[in-house]
Amino acid sequence: MPHHEVIQALTETLGFRHIGVHREEYAVSKDGMKMFGIMELETTFNGCRFALGIRNAHDKSMRLAMTVGYRVFVCENMAFQGDFEPVLAKHSKHFSLQNALSIGVDNMQRNFEPMVKSVELWQESQISDVAARLIIYRAFIEAELEQVPHHLDRKVHELYFNPTVEDFQPRTMWSLSNAFTSAFKELEPIPQFRATAKLAPFLEHVK
């Protein structure tokens, strides 16, 4: 399934629901087989903008899948609420891309409200320095955060304990999650998208 056809169909699907796209970002693997993309939406909340993440592959290494996310205004960090969820079980001769994406977008919209509540909870959730250090340790030293290079551990530690953004001065899960996503900016786009998709489930598990 050509990547451009997936993007065009998703744009049309959003348009049918009167959902405007504010900005788009795409990354394709060197061989052109894999594509990851982000569509930032016009709708905003709590200093963030809703976004949809989408992935596609021509080499059968992964299914067409989507996830809901957000862009943080003050730092341009991109975060996903969870990992990518396939929008179809398998390709077949009766497969309809438009129908599959319609179902996917509907599922993503149902996750908007829980995502807002999760962000609000993280913004209010104070954590101790010991707890923050333990989370970073588990992420990198114990490798509980999959597909994330271990060398980013010092970067996350520095960004959390010596924040450069005023909004992340409070010692909260929100500040810690943004320390992670800020550090992920050092990665190439596709590894960055993969790491970001693993972050929220990890933080939900260890908090």
FENTAFEN-V668773 format. One line per field, one symbol per residue. phi: phi as a letter, one per 30 degrees, with the letter a starting at -180 (. if undefined). burial: I if it has 16 or more other ideal C-beta (glycine too) atoms within 10 Angstrom, else O. A space follows every 10 residues. Layout:
# FENTAFEN-V668773
phi=???
burial=???
This chain:
# FENTAFEN-V668773
phi=.eeddddddd edddddchcd cdabbbbbde didcbbbbcd cddbahibbe bccbbabcci dadebbacaa cdedbidcbc daddcecada dadcdceddd dddddedddd cddddedddd dddcddbddd dddddddddc dchdcdibed ddddddeddd dbdccedcdd dbdddddddd dddddddded edddddddde eddddcd
burial=OOIOOIIOII OOIIOOOOIO OOOOOOIOIO OOOIIIIIII IOOOOOOIII IIIIIIIOOO OOIIIIIIII IIOOIOIIII IIIIOOIIOO OOOOOOIOOI IIOIIOOIOO IIOOIIOIIO OIIOOOIOOO OIOOIIOOII OOOOIOOIOO OIIOIIIOII OOIOOOOIOO IIIIIIIIII IIIIOOIOOI IIIIIIIIII OIIOOOO
